[in-house]
Amino acid sequence: MPIKPTLAAPAREMFELAVESCPCGMLMTDGAGKILIINSEIERMFGYRREELIGRPVDMLVPERQRRGHAEQRREFAARPQARRLGASRDLLAVRKDGSEFPVEIGLNPTRAGEEFFVLSAIVDIGARKQRERLKEEFVSTVSHELRTPMTSISGALGLVVAGAAGKLPDQAARLIVIAHANCQRLVRLVNDILDMEKLASGRVQFNLKRVDPVPLLEQTIDAIRGFADGYGVRVRLEASSVPDTVLIDPDRFTQVITNLLSNAIKFSPRDGEVMVAIERRRDDVCISVRDHGQGIPPEFKPHVFEQFAQANGTDSRERGGTGLGLSIVQQIVARLGGRVGFDDALGGGTVFRVELPASDHVLDQEKSAKIPA
């Protein structure tokens, strides 16, 4: 075996037995990328016999158009293996003996034996997993799109009936129509949130970044949500101390973030309560806070606040019309805007959510610095 200079025979045999019995593909290369050891799963996965691979360059298992780049990455890894976490995985394409390509996940584990450098790679064919993920995304997208149009139409029609467009209804019928309208609106919100999550996850959301003063956007968002707040008997105001500044954001997505935070704060505020919005400059960031006076977030739920479909109290959240997706959407949008979102217990009760976004002058300074040669 090619590694015999550094391993005694019993140790080599035990090592090769462990590699052979591994359920995933195992492949060892030397510092130059020459294949030293493979197991049966590699033979099955790539369609080669063992003797066709031993002693050959590992680059032959990568599509030809990617081999030059793969060789460069391999040399960089051999030069600085500590730069990558042990076993760090990355998705890439592999090619079988018959020329067919398939996606794999590969974990690279560098090791040294004396003066010699080796890389033990764990390779998994993830084609089936990718196909399942693709089918799931297509199913969610198709169903959501097919549901949104009729649900929006039904919600609009019920809203007209609630407003009296069909004349006065018997009290019992009117009560049932109000319930149906409220639940229909909840379904529309759920479908829209699911579509947003699907687009964010697939990277299909376009962000049109502009340098804007967020205060007018906050004022517009508060005005737009005031009717929703009135339904819960909650007041919303922008603190007078809020000072103008500029941030690099997509105005529409920023409005979506603030709307989600406000609706969440309103739903969990007591009747006659108040939700306060403030904005302040903190060094290189502009911080927007949304503070409610509700019961606060239970300690056991705090680690799950930004998870999809997470709700601290399912029954209470359903009564308030929550979908459990709003805060997860907020987190993903803010991350795409280069910011951070978090929360704290508020003094005197309730919760304060904070969105921190890079101030546009700080972003501009970074861009100028990046253009200055070192």
Backbone torsions as a table, in degrees:
resi	resn	phi	psi	omega
1	MET	NA	148.0	-176.2
2	PRO	-64.7	-17.5	-178.6
3	ILE	-96.7	13.2	-175.9
4	LYS	-62.8	-24.6	179.7
5	PRO	-65.3	-20.7	-173.0
6	THR	-116.8	-7.3	-178.9
7	LEU	-128.1	135.7	174.3
8	ALA	-70.7	158.2	-174.6
9	ALA	-55.8	-49.2	-179.6
10	PRO	-60.4	-38.9	179.6
11	ALA	-65.9	-40.2	178.3
12	ARG	-62.5	-43.1	-178.1
13	GLU	-64.0	-42.6	178.9
14	MET	-65.4	-41.0	179.7
15	PHE	-63.7	-46.4	-179.5
16	GLU	-64.9	-35.2	176.9
17	LEU	-65.4	-41.1	178.9
18	ALA	-64.7	-41.8	179.2
19	VAL	-64.7	-42.4	-177.7
20	GLU	-64.8	-35.5	-175.9
21	SER	-83.6	-5.6	-179.0
22	CYS	-68.6	134.4	-177.7
23	PRO	-70.7	-19.8	177.6
24	CYS	-101.0	169.2	179.2
25	GLY	-69.1	129.8	179.4
26	MET	-122.1	132.9	-175.8
27	LEU	-145.1	129.6	178.0
28	MET	-113.5	135.2	177.4
29	THR	-124.7	159.7	174.2
30	ASP	-90.5	-175.1	-176.8
31	GLY	-62.3	-23.5	179.5
32	ALA	-90.2	0.7	179.8
33	GLY	86.4	13.5	178.3
34	LYS	-83.4	135.3	-177.6
35	ILE	-74.2	127.6	-178.9
36	LEU	-107.0	-43.6	-175.9
37	ILE	-140.1	141.1	169.4
38	ILE	-137.4	163.6	173.4
39	ASN	-110.8	178.6	-175.9
40	SER	-63.4	-30.2	-179.8
41	GLU	-65.6	-33.6	175.5
42	ILE	-65.2	-42.3	177.5
43	GLU	-58.9	-45.8	-179.3
44	ARG	-66.0	-41.8	-174.6
45	MET	-68.0	-42.0	-174.4
46	PHE	-100.7	-12.8	177.4
47	GLY	81.5	12.4	178.1
48	TYR	-99.7	152.8	167.1
49	ARG	-81.9	156.7	-175.0
50	ARG	-56.0	-43.8	-177.1
51	GLU	-68.7	-16.6	177.6
52	GLU	-79.7	-15.2	-176.7
53	LEU	-108.6	-37.0	-177.0
54	ILE	-59.3	127.5	179.9
55	GLY	87.2	-5.0	179.5
56	ARG	-95.2	159.3	178.4
57	PRO	-70.7	138.5	-178.3
58	VAL	-65.7	-20.4	179.9
59	ASP	-60.3	-19.8	179.9
60	MET	-66.3	-15.4	180.0
61	LEU	-91.1	4.5	179.0
62	VAL	-111.6	144.2	177.3
63	PRO	-51.9	142.0	-172.3
64	GLU	-55.6	-38.0	-178.0
65	ARG	-66.9	-17.1	-177.7
66	GLN	-106.9	0.0	-172.2
67	ARG	-66.8	-40.4	-179.3
68	ARG	-62.4	-46.1	179.1
69	GLY	-64.9	-37.9	179.3
70	HIS	-65.5	-40.2	179.3
71	ALA	-63.8	-40.6	178.3
72	GLU	-64.0	-43.6	178.6
73	GLN	-63.1	-38.4	-179.7
74	ARG	-65.6	-40.7	178.9
75	ARG	-67.6	-38.9	177.3
76	GLU	-63.8	-39.5	179.9
77	PHE	-67.0	-40.0	179.0
78	ALA	-65.5	-33.7	-179.8
79	ALA	-75.0	-35.6	-178.6
80	ARG	-135.6	68.4	-177.9
81	PRO	-65.4	-24.5	-179.7
82	GLN	-71.5	-13.0	-178.4
83	ALA	-73.1	-14.5	-179.5
84	ARG	-120.6	134.6	-178.6
85	ARG	-57.5	140.5	-180.0
86	LEU	-56.8	123.2	178.7
87	GLY	80.0	10.3	-179.3
88	ALA	-58.8	135.9	-175.1
89	SER	-105.8	146.8	173.5
90	ARG	-146.8	143.7	-179.9
91	ASP	-85.2	137.3	174.6
92	LEU	-154.0	176.1	179.5
93	LEU	-97.0	142.2	174.2
94	ALA	-121.0	164.6	-179.0
95	VAL	-129.3	134.3	179.0
96	ARG	-82.9	172.7	178.9
97	LYS	-60.2	-33.9	-178.8
98	ASP	-81.8	3.0	176.8
99	GLY	93.0	-8.1	-180.0
100	SER	-74.9	142.6	-179.1
101	GLU	-102.5	151.6	178.7
102	PHE	-153.9	149.0	-178.8
103	PRO	-78.6	141.0	178.4
104	VAL	-133.3	157.7	169.1
105	GLU	-112.8	129.9	-175.0
106	ILE	-127.5	131.5	174.9
107	GLY	-107.4	123.6	-176.8
108	LEU	-100.5	123.8	-178.7
109	ASN	-121.1	99.3	-178.9
110	PRO	-77.4	147.1	176.2
111	THR	-153.6	158.4	177.2
112	ARG	-124.4	142.7	173.8
113	ALA	-129.6	101.4	-173.9
114	GLY	68.7	-125.4	-179.9
115	GLU	-91.7	-6.1	-174.2
116	GLU	-94.2	144.9	-178.9
117	PHE	-111.1	133.3	179.5
118	PHE	-132.2	156.9	173.8
119	VAL	-129.5	120.8	175.2
120	LEU	-99.0	118.2	-176.2
121	SER	-107.8	131.7	172.7
122	ALA	-102.7	119.7	-172.9
123	ILE	-118.6	130.6	-180.0
124	VAL	-126.3	130.4	174.1
125	ASP	-75.3	115.2	-177.6
126	ILE	-109.1	21.2	179.6
127	GLY	-59.4	-46.2	-179.3
128	ALA	-64.5	-39.3	179.6
129	ARG	-65.7	-41.8	178.6
130	LYS	-62.6	-38.5	179.5
131	GLN	-65.4	-42.0	178.1
132	ARG	-63.3	-42.2	179.2
133	GLU	-63.2	-40.7	180.0
134	ARG	-65.3	-43.4	178.8
135	LEU	-63.9	-38.9	179.3
136	LYS	-65.0	-44.3	179.9
137	GLU	-63.2	-41.3	179.4
138	GLU	-65.9	-39.0	179.4
139	PHE	-64.3	-48.5	-179.1
140	VAL	-61.7	-44.7	-178.7
141	SER	-64.0	-45.7	-177.7
142	THR	-65.2	-48.7	-179.0
143	VAL	-62.2	-43.0	-178.6
144	SER	-63.2	-43.9	179.2
145	HIS	-65.2	-40.5	180.0
146	GLU	-67.4	-29.4	-179.9
147	LEU	-81.9	-32.7	-170.6
148	ARG	-62.7	-46.0	-176.4
149	THR	-62.5	-52.6	178.9
150	PRO	-65.3	-35.4	-179.5
151	MET	-67.0	-39.4	177.8
152	THR	-63.9	-40.1	178.7
153	SER	-65.0	-43.9	179.2
154	ILE	-63.9	-43.1	179.8
155	SER	-61.7	-42.1	178.5
156	GLY	-63.4	-42.9	179.9
157	ALA	-64.6	-43.5	178.3
158	LEU	-64.4	-36.1	177.4
159	GLY	-62.3	-38.4	177.3
160	LEU	-65.6	-40.6	178.6
161	VAL	-64.4	-43.4	178.3
162	VAL	-59.9	-37.0	-179.1
163	ALA	-77.0	-4.1	176.0
164	GLY	97.9	11.5	-178.8
165	ALA	-63.7	-25.6	-179.5
166	ALA	-97.7	12.6	-178.4
167	GLY	88.9	177.9	-178.2
168	LYS	-73.5	132.4	179.3
169	LEU	-105.1	155.5	172.6
170	PRO	-57.1	149.0	-175.7
171	ASP	-54.2	-43.4	-178.7
172	GLN	-64.5	-43.0	179.1
173	ALA	-66.1	-39.9	179.8
174	ALA	-62.7	-40.1	179.7
175	ARG	-64.1	-41.9	179.7
176	LEU	-66.3	-36.8	179.2
177	ILE	-66.2	-40.5	178.2
178	VAL	-61.5	-43.4	178.5
179	ILE	-62.6	-44.7	-179.9
180	ALA	-62.7	-40.0	-179.6
181	HIS	-65.3	-43.7	179.9
182	ALA	-61.9	-43.9	-179.8
183	ASN	-70.9	-32.9	177.1
184	CYS	-66.5	-40.6	177.0
185	GLN	-62.6	-38.5	178.1
186	ARG	-62.7	-41.4	178.6
187	LEU	-64.3	-39.4	178.1
188	VAL	-62.2	-43.8	178.2
189	ARG	-62.4	-41.4	-179.8
190	LEU	-63.0	-45.5	179.5
191	VAL	-62.0	-44.4	179.2
192	ASN	-63.0	-40.2	178.9
193	ASP	-65.5	-41.6	178.8
194	ILE	-62.3	-41.8	178.1
195	LEU	-63.8	-40.6	177.8
196	ASP	-62.9	-44.4	179.4
197	MET	-61.3	-42.7	-178.4
198	GLU	-64.9	-40.8	-179.8
199	LYS	-70.7	-38.4	178.2
200	LEU	-65.3	-42.0	-178.5
201	ALA	-65.5	-34.5	-177.7
202	SER	-89.4	-2.1	178.7
203	GLY	74.4	21.0	-177.3
204	ARG	-94.4	4.7	177.8
205	VAL	-84.9	124.3	179.3
206	GLN	-88.7	133.3	177.9
207	PHE	-113.4	118.7	177.7
208	ASN	-102.1	93.5	-173.5
209	LEU	-78.4	135.1	177.8
210	LYS	-139.8	152.1	173.2
211	ARG	-86.5	111.5	-175.7
212	VAL	-136.7	158.9	172.0
213	ASP	-85.4	118.5	-175.5
214	PRO	-73.9	-14.6	-176.3
215	VAL	-60.5	-49.4	176.9
216	PRO	-58.8	-35.5	177.5
217	LEU	-65.8	-40.1	177.1
218	LEU	-63.0	-42.5	179.8
219	GLU	-63.5	-42.9	178.9
220	GLN	-64.4	-40.9	-179.5
221	THR	-65.7	-40.8	178.4
222	ILE	-63.9	-43.1	177.7
223	ASP	-61.6	-40.7	-177.3
224	ALA	-67.9	-29.8	-175.7
225	ILE	-96.8	1.2	-175.6
226	ARG	-62.7	-36.6	178.1
227	GLY	-63.5	-40.2	177.3
228	PHE	-63.2	-41.8	179.9
229	ALA	-66.2	-37.8	178.9
230	ASP	-60.1	-34.1	178.9
231	GLY	-64.2	-24.8	177.9
232	TYR	-101.3	1.2	-179.3
233	GLY	68.1	34.5	-175.6
234	VAL	-118.5	139.3	176.1
235	ARG	-95.7	145.1	176.4
236	VAL	-127.1	130.6	178.6
237	ARG	-143.3	152.7	175.3
238	LEU	-96.7	124.9	-177.4
239	GLU	-60.4	136.4	-176.7
240	ALA	-62.9	-24.6	-177.7
241	SER	-75.7	-7.5	-179.2
242	SER	-61.5	131.0	-175.6
243	VAL	-111.1	147.0	-179.6
244	PRO	-71.4	146.8	175.6
245	ASP	-156.7	178.3	178.2
246	THR	-125.7	142.9	178.0
247	VAL	-133.0	157.3	178.0
248	LEU	-95.4	101.8	-173.4
249	ILE	-142.6	166.2	165.9
250	ASP	-90.8	112.4	-175.2
251	PRO	-55.7	-40.2	-178.8
252	ASP	-66.5	-44.0	-179.5
253	ARG	-70.3	-35.0	176.1
254	PHE	-62.9	-42.6	177.2
255	THR	-61.4	-38.8	178.0
256	GLN	-62.9	-41.4	178.0
257	VAL	-60.6	-50.2	-177.5
258	ILE	-66.6	-37.7	177.9
259	THR	-61.4	-43.9	179.2
260	ASN	-63.8	-42.9	179.4
261	LEU	-66.0	-41.4	179.4
262	LEU	-66.2	-45.4	-179.5
263	SER	-62.8	-37.6	177.6
264	ASN	-64.9	-43.6	179.7
265	ALA	-66.2	-39.6	-179.3
266	ILE	-64.8	-45.0	-176.4
267	LYS	-63.3	-29.7	-176.2
268	PHE	-107.1	19.0	174.2
269	SER	-97.2	149.9	176.2
270	PRO	-71.4	153.8	176.0
271	ARG	-58.0	140.9	-174.4
272	ASP	70.1	12.5	176.6
273	GLY	-83.1	-179.7	-177.2
274	GLU	-136.8	137.0	173.7
275	VAL	-109.1	126.6	-177.1
276	MET	-111.6	135.6	177.4
277	VAL	-115.4	134.9	179.3
278	ALA	-139.6	157.3	177.6
279	ILE	-139.3	136.2	-179.7
280	GLU	-149.2	157.6	177.5
281	ARG	-91.6	129.9	176.3
282	ARG	-127.0	96.4	-178.4
283	ARG	53.7	-109.6	-175.5
284	ASP	-94.3	2.7	-176.1
285	ASP	-119.6	155.5	169.1
286	VAL	-108.0	124.0	-174.6
287	CYS	-107.6	122.6	175.1
288	ILE	-108.0	125.8	-178.9
289	SER	-118.1	144.6	176.2
290	VAL	-125.9	116.1	-172.8
291	ARG	-118.8	128.9	175.5
292	ASP	-112.5	173.4	179.1
293	HIS	-120.5	37.0	-179.5
294	GLY	-82.1	-158.2	-177.0
295	GLN	-82.1	-6.2	-179.2
296	GLY	85.2	175.3	-178.2
297	ILE	-97.9	127.1	178.7
298	PRO	-57.8	139.7	-177.6
299	PRO	-53.8	-39.9	-176.5
300	GLU	-70.4	-17.0	-178.1
301	PHE	-94.9	-15.9	-173.8
302	LYS	-55.4	-38.8	178.8
303	PRO	-67.0	-12.7	-173.9
304	HIS	-111.0	7.2	-172.5
305	VAL	-55.4	-41.2	-174.0
306	PHE	-96.5	10.7	177.8
307	GLU	-78.9	152.3	179.2
308	GLN	-67.0	137.8	178.9
309	PHE	61.6	17.5	180.0
310	ALA	-79.9	132.0	177.7
311	GLN	-142.0	129.6	-177.0
312	ALA	-63.8	-38.8	178.9
313	ASN	-138.0	102.7	-172.9
314	GLY	-56.1	-45.6	-177.1
315	THR	-64.1	-48.3	-178.7
316	ASP	-63.1	-39.6	-179.2
317	SER	-66.3	-39.2	178.9
318	ARG	-64.8	-39.9	179.2
319	GLU	-63.3	-30.5	-178.5
320	ARG	-91.9	1.5	175.0
321	GLY	83.2	20.7	-178.9
322	GLY	-79.3	150.1	176.7
323	THR	-107.0	-16.7	-177.9
324	GLY	79.9	12.5	-179.0
325	LEU	-114.8	-18.3	-172.3
326	GLY	-57.1	-47.1	-176.7
327	LEU	-72.8	-31.3	175.7
328	SER	-65.5	-39.9	176.9
329	ILE	-64.2	-42.4	177.7
330	VAL	-56.2	-48.5	-177.5
331	GLN	-60.6	-42.8	-177.8
332	GLN	-68.9	-40.8	179.4
333	ILE	-65.8	-46.0	-178.8
334	VAL	-61.0	-39.9	177.7
335	ALA	-61.9	-40.2	178.4
336	ARG	-67.0	-25.9	178.0
337	LEU	-85.2	2.3	178.5
338	GLY	81.3	18.8	-177.4
339	GLY	-115.3	-167.5	180.0
340	ARG	-135.0	151.1	175.1
341	VAL	-131.5	140.2	179.4
342	GLY	-156.1	-177.2	-178.8
343	PHE	-150.6	160.9	177.2
344	ASP	-145.6	158.1	169.1
345	ASP	-67.1	134.9	-179.3
346	ALA	-88.0	145.7	176.1
347	LEU	-62.2	130.6	-179.8
348	GLY	87.3	2.4	178.5
349	GLY	108.9	155.5	-179.2
350	GLY	93.1	-169.1	-176.0
351	THR	-135.7	146.1	173.5
352	VAL	-121.2	121.7	174.5
353	PHE	-96.7	137.8	-178.6
354	ARG	-125.0	132.5	173.9
355	VAL	-112.9	120.4	179.7
356	GLU	-110.5	121.7	-178.4
357	LEU	-122.3	142.9	179.1
358	PRO	-61.4	130.1	175.1
359	ALA	-64.5	144.2	-173.4
360	SER	-64.5	-32.1	178.4
361	ASP	-68.3	-32.0	176.2
362	HIS	-68.9	-41.1	177.4
363	VAL	-61.9	-41.4	-179.9
364	LEU	-64.2	-41.3	177.8
365	ASP	-61.4	-41.7	179.1
366	GLN	-63.3	-41.1	-179.8
367	GLU	-64.6	-39.2	178.7
368	LYS	-66.6	-41.6	179.4
369	SER	-62.7	-37.1	-178.7
370	ALA	-66.4	-24.2	-178.8
371	LYS	-86.9	-13.6	179.4
372	ILE	-81.4	120.7	-178.6
373	PRO	-64.3	144.4	-179.5
374	ALA	-71.0	NA	NA
